[in-house]
Amino acid sequence: MVNELTGDMFFRRSGMRVFSMRFSHILTPGQYAKEISLFTDTSHRHRILWSYIDVRDAATACRLAIESSNGGRSMQLDITANDMLSNVRSEELTREYYPEVSDISRMKL
């Protein structure tokens, strides 16, 4: 967050384009077999909300940010895949690991 706030400050002072990217668990193609074999063990991934990003997609996100014509803004972006590192439904994971979330029926998961 400190770096993101610093980026905001650079934007305010100079108009510099700033992209603060929060990358999820970055995987290379060679790591997928191991990660898939661990799908049923959901306990060690709950801190990252079972998210990941392929290293090639992470590189593409960086290239697109550099090529962007966003007109001088400071943006914070979460860079993740559109699926999860689990074959357990998100509602079940939420109930198990985040019981304080009381109304998951309205969540778009």
Secondary structure per residue as TSV (DSSP state, phi and psi in degrees):
chain	resnum	aa	ss	phi	psi
A	1	M	-	360.0	-34.8
A	2	V	H	-61.6	-43.8
A	3	N	H	-64.6	-37.7
A	4	E	H	-65.5	-40.8
A	5	L	H	-66.3	-36.2
A	6	T	H	-64.7	-41.0
A	7	G	H	-60.7	-42.0
A	8	D	H	-59.7	-40.6
A	9	M	H	-64.3	-43.5
A	10	F	H	-59.5	-40.8
A	11	F	H	-62.1	-48.5
A	12	R	H	-61.6	-39.5
A	13	R	H	-80.0	-32.0
A	14	S	H	-128.7	-11.3
A	15	G	-	79.5	8.8
A	16	M	-	-62.7	136.1
A	17	R	-	-70.1	131.9
A	18	V	E	-134.0	127.6
A	19	F	E	-117.1	113.4
A	20	S	E	-96.6	114.8
A	21	M	E	-110.0	124.9
A	22	R	E	-100.5	104.0
A	23	F	E	-85.6	138.5
A	24	S	-	-77.0	-168.8
A	25	H	-	-59.4	109.0
A	26	I	E	-85.9	125.4
A	27	L	E	-117.6	143.1
A	28	T	-	-94.7	160.5
A	29	P	G	-54.1	-33.7
A	30	G	G	-70.9	-12.7
A	31	Q	G	-92.8	-10.6
A	32	Y	H	-63.7	-41.8
A	33	A	H	-59.1	-44.1
A	34	K	H	-63.9	-45.5
A	35	E	H	-62.9	-41.8
A	36	I	H	-65.6	-35.8
A	37	S	H	-65.6	-19.0
A	38	L	T	-98.4	9.5
A	39	F	T	-53.3	-38.8
A	40	T	T	-76.5	-18.8
A	41	D	-	-92.7	91.5
A	42	T	-	-86.5	-9.6
A	43	S	G	-65.8	-37.5
A	44	H	G	-84.3	-0.8
A	45	R	G	-111.6	-1.8
A	46	H	G	-64.3	-26.6
A	47	R	G	-69.6	-22.7
A	48	I	G	-105.4	13.4
A	49	L	T	53.9	34.1
A	50	W	T	60.8	25.3
A	51	S	-	-94.8	161.9
A	52	Y	-	-160.9	172.1
A	53	I	E	-148.5	136.8
A	54	D	E	-69.7	138.8
A	55	V	H	-56.9	-33.1
A	56	R	H	-69.2	-37.3
A	57	D	H	-70.7	-34.8
A	58	A	H	-63.5	-42.7
A	59	A	H	-63.6	-40.0
A	60	T	H	-62.9	-41.2
A	61	A	H	-60.6	-40.7
A	62	C	H	-64.9	-44.6
A	63	R	H	-62.1	-44.0
A	64	L	H	-64.3	-35.8
A	65	A	H	-64.3	-42.8
A	66	I	H	-64.6	-39.7
A	67	E	H	-82.0	-9.9
A	68	S	-	-63.2	149.0
A	69	S	-	-114.5	52.3
A	70	N	-	-72.7	2.0
A	71	G	-	75.0	26.6
A	72	G	S	79.4	81.9
A	73	R	-	-142.9	165.9
A	74	S	E	-110.8	122.1
A	75	M	E	-128.4	141.4
A	76	Q	E	-109.3	127.7
A	77	L	E	-129.4	133.5
A	78	D	E	-91.4	123.7
A	79	I	E	-107.6	104.0
A	80	T	-	-141.7	163.2
A	81	A	-	-74.7	167.7
A	82	N	S	-92.6	10.2
A	83	D	S	-130.2	-174.2
A	84	M	-	-124.5	164.9
A	85	L	S	-88.7	52.6
A	86	S	-	-164.4	149.0
A	87	N	S	-101.7	9.0
A	88	V	S	-90.4	138.6
A	89	R	-	-61.7	144.6
A	90	S	H	-58.2	-36.2
A	91	E	H	-60.9	-42.3
A	92	E	H	-66.3	-41.6
A	93	L	H	-63.1	-41.2
A	94	T	H	-62.9	-45.8
A	95	R	H	-60.4	-41.8
A	96	E	H	-73.4	-45.5
A	97	Y	H	-99.8	-18.3
A	98	Y	-	-133.2	62.0
A	99	P	T	-62.8	-18.4
A	100	E	T	-70.9	-14.5
A	101	V	-	-78.4	109.7
A	102	S	-	-86.7	-30.9
A	103	D	-	-124.7	79.0
A	104	I	G	-84.5	-6.2
A	105	S	G	-66.3	-23.4
A	106	R	G	-95.6	-5.2
A	107	M	-	-72.7	140.9
A	108	K	-	-95.1	92.5
A	109	L	-	-107.9	360.0
